[in-house]
Amino acid sequence: MKPYHQLYKIFIIIIIINLISVPAAEKISAGSYSDAFIYGVEYGEALLKNISFDDISRHWAEIPIKRMAAHNLIRGYTPNSFRPNVSIPKEQVIAIIIRAMGKEEAAQKQAELGLDTPISQGGTTVYSYSPWSEGYLQQAYEQGILTEEELITLQWQDPAERQEVAYWLDKALKLPEIYGSEMQQIYSLNDWRDIKKEYLIQIESILKEGIMTGTPKRYFKPKDSMTRAEMAAVMDRSMDLFLPYSGTKKLMGSVVKQTSETELTGTGSIKREIYTVQLLSGETINIAAEDRIINSWQRESNNLIVFKNGKLGDNSLLCAKDDIVFYLDPQNRVTLVEVTGAFNREIVEGEIKNIKLAETGGEIIIETYSGSIYRYRLSPELKPVIDYRKTGLHDLIEGQEITITAVNGTAVAITGFTGIEEGYITPESRIRQGRIRFVDDNSIKIIDAEGIENTYKISSYTDITKSGHKIDADDLSIGEKVMLFFDYLDTDEVSRITVGGFQGKVNAVYKGRLNRADARRGELVLENTSTYYYGNWIDHKSQMNLNLNKDAEIFYDGRAIDISDLEKKYRGCYVYAMILPGYGREEGICIIIKDDDEISDSGRVDSISWISGVIETGNSIIHTNEATMFLNNGNIVDIMDIDEGAKIFYTALSKGDAKKGIIINMIDFYPADYRIFKGNLNEITPQGFIIDSFSEYRENGWSSTRSSRQNREFSLYDDTTIIDTSQETGKKVTLKDFKYARFTHDYYDYFTYIIARDDRAFGIILMPDDGNINEITSIGRITRKDTPIKAVMLDNLIDWNDFREKWNDTLATLEISLRDALIIKDDEIIDFEDLQVGDTLYLIRNNNNGLVAIVQNGMLGGTK
């Protein structure tokens, strides 16, 4: 054999060995979720560089701009400039719509064919569009969005009118056409006659979906130019409706595990960051960011683009326990991951009253066993589980008994039965719900709505969550409303428990004088309105139009009445209105007529009777009824969610000694797993630190100081925030410097404030001494920020009265320094710059100096 033949064989063998020894990571096939990886997009790093806009900070549309830019739908003028208030040309609107439909590649290929539709102006032939847009315009024509006349005659470089944008969006989305008496939205506008008559039907559909709205004074302004910011906001509201057309899937779940791995490839390496996500449907999926170093001059990556707390970045923003919404393109790549607040899952059991299927998924109406009606959107990707097997939406029929799990008005899981089969079922598709009668580490007994009691097994492996946070069985209380989930049909072992009586999120509670009630439109006009604020009322609007939800109830003296009675009998009376977020507008869900003198106060629940509906607090006895608004952290609950010892704000109507409950509001000002301590720093250890003479903060006050011989030890996180108040500059202490102080004793005997989860501190304040500290607990709303000195002006400030164990009812204004404070928002410590005017703070302060500030969920209170 010739020598070069031998070398050739050796060369081939080496190539084969390399191919065998370096397997490619398994990629998931479209439509299946397994232990394989779903990767981010190849262009992620470049996209993030291209959308780092520096002119949208604090703009009203900052969030939708960032979200739509991350979806690659709307682009900046430059990588650093968006120009939000500039009018958007017609051709850019069309391009954005075509991208949302997933037709951009087709449009770019179409451009190669040429469009060239000249028009004549003053005898001169000109082009009405920019060269880059011709493929998009042609594609819009082929998709039926544009007519041939529009294509030829419109000046595509001119600003787009609001009515044009609405019209084109409706044509793209193929929304159901609305005619006749159903056209209520558009005729409620004062300037509907200014709208092109051929656009009226389409704009009615856009208004009904909440994609666009009128002004507070009921003007649509059809001929006004649309700005780039407004276009981003409109696309943000319509994003879900475009998903079926683009082939994009939207999935929701929680990150349950984060792992890293490195694979050597001979000439380089592959690094992966893997996030295991449990979907709301019960399935598990692995999404991954991958960085491939091929050799010393080649590198490729598949990055995850992450949107969290208003910030865009890569997967370094993503953490275990994050609740996320993420999107998969037709190639099964993760195009965007958005970290949300904890999912408020609404679970409803009942019969299907009506189901309408469409290309975009459709809509389902369900009637519960108590007679309530619920309406939910359907996603075309949703796979119902019938008799423990996945089916299609077409297998659902009217009259069928089902259980729906929904998030923000969209069904994310449906289970139903036609018969009983034994054995394994889809995880968590068997559900039981009721109130806790008994619970320990091994079992839980519940009573259901029919009064039947059953006992089930639990263990340390049972996943228990409350208000979005994991808790232990010891944290469960008798009387709490729970839902139990099972992985097998023939077992009484519970796999997951969710706690709480969530029935819907509330935007606000308003009070105002009834000027008019329109039964036909389902609308109230209120004057001299105010909004509920921690047991007080603050001015809102001189007049407002309020749409009523389809399930809205109206009460007088605890009895349900009809909307027509409002107009006939109660015009001029004051009413209370509980408000839900609707599709792009607020909607009233509960209306109560004020028929007696009002009192508002706060206090501790001394006793409660779920059966009679009587709550005793201090010297007050409050009688509740079907009309009473029970709220917990901005969620609608019921009286069975209130326990003795709970602290409440309440508003009641008083006539003599009788008090009728209107609003009962419970608030968790900080997450259940938070613990706040103060004490003297006794020792710094290699793993953490020890304090003595400590107190724990509970229910708006401190426990009595214990003996200096009683110590408490804390461990630390890698990113624990440590603030040294003795420093004028550079107040944050690194973890390395803090731990080194165990040799220098620099911080020994310092007075400390600590925020911890169990015994693991994630925020520490170090003070040279505790002299002249006057601690006050307050609630207030930011009206002004002074960033250079890190101070805020708070209005509507109320203080906790330790002696009376209630909140003072006098509203005050006060400037507070947050220079040395630990500031918490959405379950993490933030910088002062991340606070917003309008944020409401729960504050532990030393006179005018903030110590701990926790951002609340608006005026109804509570945290994530």
N, C-alpha and C positions, 0 to 999 in steps of 0.2 A: 504494500500500500504506500502511496506517495505521502511524504510528510505533510503537505498542505491539506490532504484529505483527512489525516488524523487530527490536525488543528481544527478543521471545519466541524468534525464530529464533536470534539471537546467543546467548541463554541456553542453548538446547538444544545448540548446537554446542560451547559451553564444557564442558558436562557430558559430552558424548561424547568430547571430546579428553581430559578428565581420566580417564575410564574406560579409554580406550585407552592413555594414557601411563603409567598406574600399574597394571601387571598384578599380580594376586595371586600370591604364591609358590605354586608347584605343590605340592599335597599328595598324598601317596602313597595309592593305592587299596588297599583291604584285600586282603591276600594277595600283594602284589607288592612287591619290593624293587628300587629303581632308583636313578637319580641324584636323584630327588625327595627331599623332606625328610619325616621323621616327627617330629612335634612333641611336646613335653611337654604337660602338662594345664593347663587354664585356672585350676584351683583350687590350683596348686602353692604359691604364695606364702602363701595363707590357711592351707593345711594345715600348712605348716612352723611358722607362728605358733601353731597349735592343738595342736602336739605337742612344744612345748619344755618337757618335764617336768623339774622340778628335784628330784624325789624318787626318781630311779632310778639316780643315779650310783653305780657300784661294786656295784649290786645284781646278784645272780647271773643274773637274767633281763634285764639291761639291753639286750643286743643283740637278743633276740627281741622285746622290747617295742617298741624303736625300729623294727625291721623291720616288725612287724605294724601299728604306728601309721602308718608311711609307706605301707603298702598300704591304709590307710584301713579296716582291718578292726576294730581295737579302739581305743577313744577314751578320753580322759582325763576325770577329774572336772571339771577346769578346764584351760585351755591350759597351765598350769604345774604341774599336779598329776595324777599317775596313781594313787597309792595301791596299789602293787604287792601288798602283803600283805593287802589287804582281800578277803574272800570275794566271789565274783562270783555275782549272782543268776541263777536259771535263765533268766529272760527275756533277760538280756544274752548268755548263752551261745547261745541260739537266734538272737538278732540277729546275732551274729558269724558263725555258720555260714551264715545266709542271705546275708550280705554276701559271704562267701567263695564262695558258689555263683553270685554275680552276680545275685541276685534281690531286691536292696534296693529298686530302683525299683518292681518289682511289689508288694513288701510295702507300700510307702508308698501306692500306689494302692489296694491292698486295704483299707487302714485307712479309706479313705473309705466303704467299704461297711459297716464296723462289725462287731465280733465279739461283744462284750457277752455273755459266758457267766458269769452269776452263780452262786455257790454259797452254801449256807446254813451259817452258823456260829452256833450258839446262838440260832437263830431270826431272826438278822439277815442280810439279803442283802448280800453284799459282792462286790467284784470281786477276782479272784485275780491280776491283772496290772496293770501301769502302763498308762495310756492310750496312751503312745507305742509300746508293744510289740505291740498287737493285730494289726497287719498282718503282722509277722514271724511271730507264732504261727500265724496263719491260713495263711500261705505255707508254713510248716513242715509243717502238716497236709496241705496239698495236694501237697507234695513227698514225702509218705510218711515223714517223719521222726517225726512225732507221730501217735499214735492219737487218736481222738475222746475216749476216756476220759482220756488224759493232758491233753488240751486243757482239759477241763472240771474235772478233779479236782485237778491239781497246783497248789500254791501258788507261782506264778511269781515272786514277789518274794523267796522264800526262797533261801538259798544253794544252789548246784548241788552235788550229790554227784559224786565222781570217777566212780562207775559210771554215773551218768546221762550225764555228758559223753562218756564212751567209747561208750556205747550210741547216743547221737544222732549222734556223728561217723561211726560205722560205717553208720548208716542213710543219712546224707547222702552218704557216699562210695561206697555200694553195694559194699563190699569183698566178695571171695569168701567164702562161708560155709564154715566148717571144722567137721567132725564126727569123731566116733569117735577112732581112734588118732592122728589128726593134731592133736588138741587137746592139745598138750604144754605150751604156754606157761602157760596158766591153771592147770593142775594142778601146776605147779612152785611156785605161790604158797602160802604157809602159811595164808592166810586166804581161799582160794577159796570155802569154804563160806559165807562171809559175803556173797557176791555174789548178787544176785537171779538165780534160776535162768533167767529169761527173757532175762537179759543175757549169759549165759556165752558163747554162740557169737559174739556181736558183740565182746565184750571180747577173746576169743582172737584175732580178726582184727586188732584195734587193737594188741595186744601184738606180734603177728607183724610188723606193719609198723613197729614201733618208735615209734609215735606217742605211746604212753604206756608206762611201765615200772613195775615194782615197786621197792621200796626195796632197798638193798644186802642187807638181811636177808630178802628175798623176801616182803614184804608189799605188797599193793596198796592197802589201806585204802579199800575201796569206798565207805564211808559218810562219809568225811571231806569237808569242804567244799573245793571248788576255789578257789584264790586267783586274782586277776586276773593275777598274774605267771605262774602255772602255766598259765593259759589261753593267754596269749601264747606260751609255749614250746610248748604242744601244737599250736597253730595254725601255728607256725613249722615244726614237723616235718611237718605234713600239707599245707603250702601247695602243693607240686607236685601232689599228688593232686587238689586242688580246681580246678586250672587248666582242665581240659577242661570242667568244668561251668560255669565263669564265662566261657568263651570267651577267656580270657587266654592269650597266647603268651609263652613264656620263651625268650629267645635269649641266646647266649653269643658273645663275641668280644673283639677287642682294638682299642682306639682307635689308629688308625694316623696320623691327621692331625686337627689342630684349626685351623679358620679362622674369621675374623670378617668380617662384611660389613654395610654400612649402605646402606639404600635410602631416598632422599628421596621423599616423597609429595606435595609441594606444601605441605600444611598441617602436616605432621609428618614422621615418619621411622619406618623399621622397622630394628631392629638384630637381627642373628642371630649366634649362636655355634653353629658347625656342627662336629659330631664325626663323622668318617668311621670306621666300624667294620667291620673284616673279621671276619665270622662264622666260627665253627669249621667251618661247612659249606663255606667258601670264598667265599661271596657277600659283597658289600659293600653297606653300608646307611649312609645319612646321617641321624643324629638331630640335632635342633636345638632350642635355646631361642630364643624370639622375644619381643622387647619392641616393641610398636607404640604410638607416640605419634601419636594421631589428630589431635589439636589441643591447644591450651593447657589444656583442661580434661578431656580424655578420654585414657585410657591402658589398653591391654589387653596381656596377656602369656600366653605358653605356656611355663611354666618346667619345667626338668628337676629332679626331686627326686633327690638323689644321697646314697647311704650309703657312706661311705668311712672306714676305720680307726675304726669305732665312732661316727662323727660324721654327723649328718644336716644337709644344707644344699642349696644350689642348685648349678647347673652350674659355679660357680667352683671346686668341689672336683675337677672332672673334668679330667684331663690326657691328653696324648698318651702312648702306651705303656701306659696302664692296661688291665688285663684286667677285663672287666665282664660281669655278668649283668643283662639288662634285660627289662622286661615290657611287652607291648603289650595294651591292652584291645580289646574288639570294635570300637571306633571307630578303631583303629590309632593310639592316643596312647600315648606312653611314660609309664607310671605310676610307675616307679621304676627307677633305675639303681644297681646295687650293684657297687662296685669290690672285686674279690677278689684273693687272691694269684695268682701265675702259675698258669695251668691245667696240671694234671698230666694230660696226655692219655694214655690207655691205648689202644694200637692193637693189635688182635688179628685174625689171619687164621685162617680155618678153615671148617668146614661147619656149616650150621644143623641142629641136632639136634631142636629143638622151637621152635615159635613160637605164642604165645597172644595174640590180639588182643582188645581190649576197648574200651569207650567212652573209657576213660582212657589208651589207648595199648596197654598190654599188656606182654609180657615175651618175650625171645628168649634161647635157650640155644645156644651155639656150642661146637663141639669143635675145638680146634686140631689141626694136623697132627702134633703131638707127643703128642696124647691128652688134654691138659688141657681141663677143662670150665669155661666162663664163662657167667654169667647177668647180663643187663642189662635195665633198665627201658626201655620204648619210649614216646616222646611221640607223641601223635596227629598233631602237626604235622611229624614227621620224614618227609622225602621221600627214600627210598633212590635211589641212582643205579645203574641197571642198564644195562649196555652204553652207559654215558655219557649216559643220558637219565634225567630225574627220573621216578619212578614212585610208587606208593603202597605202604603196608605190606602190603596184601593181595597184592602181586606177589611177596613173598618166600615161598619154599617150602622144606620140609625137604630136606636134602641139597645145597642150593645153596652154592657157594663164595662167601664174602663177606669183606670187610674192615670191621671195626667200629672207629670212633673213639668212645671213651667218656670222660666226665668224671664222677667221683663216682658211678659205678654206673649212669649214664644214657647210652644211646647218643645221640650228637649227629650222627653221620654214618655211613652205610652205603653201601659200593660193592660191586658184584658184576658177574658176567659170565654171559651165555648164548652169546655169540659175539663175534667181533671185527669192529669197524668202523673205518674210517680217519678221520683228520681231527681236528677240534676236540673236546675233551672238557670236561666240567665241571671248572673249575679244581681242581687238586690231587687229582683222583680216581684218578690212576695213581700208585702208590706202590711203592717198592723199599726194602728194608731189609737191613742187614748191618753188618759191621765194616770200618773204614777200613784199606785196605792202602797207599794213597798219596794225597796231597793237595797241591795247590799252588793258585795264584790262578785257574787256568784249568780244572783237572780234578780229579776225585775217583774213585778206584778202590775198590770195596767187594767183600767176599766174603760171599755169603749163607749161609744155614744148610745148603745142600747142597754148599758148597765151590766154587761157581761164581763166578768173578771177572768184573766188568764195570766199564768206565770210562765216566764221564759228564762232560758239560761244566758248568762253573760260571763265574760272572762276578761283577762288583761288584753286579749287580742280584739275585743270589741271596740270599734272606732266610735267615739262619742263626741259630738260637736254641739256647741251652743253659741249662737250669734257669730258663727264663722270661726270659732276658736275650739281647739281640742281640749276636752276636760276629762276628769276621771269619774268613775261611778260615785265616789264620795261627794262629788259636787252636785249630784242630782238631788232634787227635793221632791217630797210628797206633794202631789197636786200639779206638778209640771206637765204640760202637754208634750208628748213625745211621739215620734214615728220610729218603728222598729223595722229593719230590713233584714231579709234572710237570703242566703245563697242556695238553700236546698228546700224542696217542698216538704219532705218528711222529717223535718228537724225542728226542735224548739230552741236551737242555738242562734242567737242574734249576731249578725255580722256588723251592723252599724246602727247607731241611734242618733237621731237629730232631735234637738230640744227646742220648744217654743211654739207659740200659737200664731205664727206669722200668717196674716191674711192679706197683706198689701202694704206698700210703702206710702207714707203720707208726705206730701210736699209742704203743707202748711195748714193752719186752721185760721180762717178769717171771721171777722164779725163786721156786719154792716147793716145799714137801713135799707129795707127792700123798696126799690123804686118801681120795679116791674117784673112780672113773671110771665114768660112766653111759653105756654104749654106746647105749642106746635113745634117750636125750635128747640125746646128743652133748655131754655136759657133764662138766667136771672140777671137783673141789673141792680147792683148794690151801690149805695152812696155812703160817704164818710166811713170808709172801711179801715180796719186796723187788723194787725196780725198778732197771733198768740206768741208770747215770748216768755217762757219759764214762769208761768202764772201771772204774767202781766200782759197788757195790750199796748202795742206801739203803732203809730200812724202808718197807714199803707198807701191808699189812693183815695182821692176824692170821689171817684166813680170807677166801677169796673164791671165788665160783662163776664158772667160766669156760666160756662156750659155745664150741664148736668150729665154725669155718667149714665149709661143705659140702665145700670142697676141702682141708681141713686134712690135714697129713701128720705122722706120728709116727715118731721115729727112735730106735733104740738101736744104739750103736756104728756109726753111719753107715748102718744098714740100716732100711728101712721096716718098721714093724710095725702091727698092728691095734689099735684102741682097746680091744678086749676083752682083749688081752694086758696092757694097763696095769693093769686091775683084778686080773687073775689073778697077775701076776708082779712088778709094780713098785710096789705100794702101799707108802708109806713112803719111797720114793726121792724125791730132789729132781729137778725137771724145769725146763727153760727153755722159756718160751712167748713166741713172737713174736705181737704183737697187732695186728689190723687194726680200723679202725672199721667196725662193722656198722650195720644200720638201727636207730639209737638205742641200741646196746649194743656193747661190745667183743667181738671174736671172735678165738680163737686160730687161726692159720694154719699154724704150725710148732711142734711140740713135740719137744724133745730130752731124753732121759733122761740124767741126770748119773751117769756110771759110774766116774769117776776123780777125782783131785785137780784142783782148779781153780786156774788162774793167770790174772791179768789184768794187762795192761801196755799201753804205747803205744810207738810208734817209727816209723822210716822204712822203707819197703819197699826192701830192697837188691836183691832179685831176685824174680821171679815166673814161674811156669810155668803157663799156662792149661791145658795138656794134663794135666800130672800133678797140678795143684792145689796145688803147694807154694809157700809164701811164706816168704822169708827176711827177717828183720828183726833187726838187732843180732846177738845170740848165739842167737837162737831160730829154729828151723825149724818152721813150722806146716803141717800136712797138712790140707787142706780136702777136703770131700766133698759129696755131694748134700744133706746135712743142714745144712751150714754156713749161718748167717744172714749174708748180705752186705748191708750197709746203706750208703747214701750220702745224707746230709742227711735221714735219716728215710725214705728210699725203699728198697724192696727192689731190689737190682741183682744182678749175678752176677760171677764172678771176672774176666770179661773187661772189666769196668769199672774194674779196678784196674791202675794203671801203676807201673812202677818209680819210686821217688822219692816216692810218695804217703805221707802221714803217716796212721797208723791207730791206733785203739784196738782191742785184741783181747782176747778171752777164750777160753781153750783148756783142754782136759782133758789133764793130763800124767800119763804113766806111764813112769818112767825118762826117757830122752831124747826119747821120742816125744810130740808135742803135736798133739792133734786140735782143729782150729779150730771153735769154737762160734759166736762173734760176731766179724765183721770189720767195723769201723765207720769209715767215712771221713766227714769233716766239712769243709765250706767255711764257715768262721766268718764270712766276709763275702762279698758278691757278687763275682763274677769280674771285673767291670769297675771295682771300687774300687781305688784306690792311695792309700797312706798315706805321708806324708813328714814330716820334721822338718828344720829348718834356720834360718839367720838371715835376717831380712827385709832385703834389700839395697836394693830400690827399689820404689816404687809407680808404676805407669804408668797412662795413661788407660784402657787395656783390662784391666789386672790388676796383677800384682806379680811380683817376682823374688826368689828366695832363693839363698843360697850356703851352702857348707859343709854340704850336705844329705845325709841318709840316707833310704833307702826301707825301709819295713817289709815284710818278706817271711817267710812261714812262721813266724810267732810271734817273729820277731827282726828287728833292724835290720842293714842293710848297713853296712859300715865308712864313716866320714865321709870325704867327698872333699875335695879341695883347695878353699880359699876362692875360687880362680879359676874353679872349675866352677860355673856358675849353672844354675838351672832357672826357667823362666817359666811362670806360670799365668794363665789368664783367669778370669772370674767369672760366676756366674749372677745373674739379677736378685734372687733370694731367698737368696743365699749367707749362711749363718749365721756371724757373726764375734763371738768372745768375747774381751774384754779382761780378763785375770785380775787386772790391777792395780787395777781398780775394785771398791769394796765394794758399790756398788749400780749399777744400770743397766749391767750387764756387756755386754749385746749392743750392738755397734757397727753403726750403719746403713751401708749401702753408700756412701751419699753422703759421710758423715764419713770413712770409710776412704779413699775416693778423694781427698778434699780434703787428706788427710795428705801427699800427694805434694808439696804446697806448704809444709807446716809441718814435715815430716819427723818427726812425732810418734811413729810406730811404727818408724822406721828402727833397725836393729840389734836389734829385738825377736826373741826366740826364738819360733818358730812350729811348730805341728803342723797339718797340712793333710790333709784327706780330699778326694780328687778322682776324677773320672771322666776318664781320660786326663790331659789337662793343664788341666782345668777344675775349679776348686775349688768345692765346695759347703759346706765346713765349715772354719773357721780358728780356732785358738786363738792368742792373742797373749800372750806372757809377757815381762816386762822383762828377764829373764836366764834362763839354763839352769842356774844354780848348784844343787847339791845335789839333782839329779834322779836318782832310783833307779827306773828303769823295770822293771816286772814285768808279765808277761802272765798273766791268770788267767781262770778260769771259776767262777761262783758263782750261787746262786739267792737271789732277794730274799725275805726272811722278814719284813722290817719296813721301813716308809718313815717318815722324819721330814721332812715337807714344809717346815716353816719354815726348816730349815737345809740342805735338799736333800741329805740323807744316807740311805743304805740300809744295812741289816744283811744280809750275805750269809752263808749257810751252805753246807756241802758245797763249800767253796772249794778249788780245786786250782791250782797254779802251774806254768808252763812252765819247765823246766830247760834253759837254753841249752847248758850244758856237756855234758849227757847227751843232748840233743836228744830229750827225752821229757817227758811230764807227770809231776809228782810224784804219788804215790798216797795222800798223807796229806790227809784232809779236814779243813778248818779253818773257823772262823767269824771274820768280820772286818767292822768298820764302815767304809764307804767314803763319802767326800764326793763328790758329783757336781755340786757347785756350779759348777765351771769346765769341766765335761765336755761333749763333743759326744755326744749320745745318739741312736742310730739304731734305728728299728724299721720293718719293712716297707718298707725302701728309702727312708726319708726321715728327716730330723732332727726329733726330737720334743722337747717340753718335759718336764721332770722329772715334772710332774703326770700325764703320760700313761703312766708306768711303772705296772705292777701288781705287787702281792705275788704271788709265784709265778713271775714272769719269770726266765729264766736269762740271765745276761749274759756275753758274751765281753768282757774288760776289759783295756785297756792303762792301767796306773796308775803313779803316782808315790807309792810307799808307800801311804798311806791316801787319796790324792787321785786320783780318776778323771780320765783324760785323754780316752779314747775308750771308749764303752760300746755294744756292739751286741747287741740282743735276739735270742736264739736261738729256734729252733722246739722248745721243750720240752726234755726230757732226752736226746733223741737228737741234738740240735744241728743246725746249719745255719741259713741264712737263707732269705728268700723265693726 
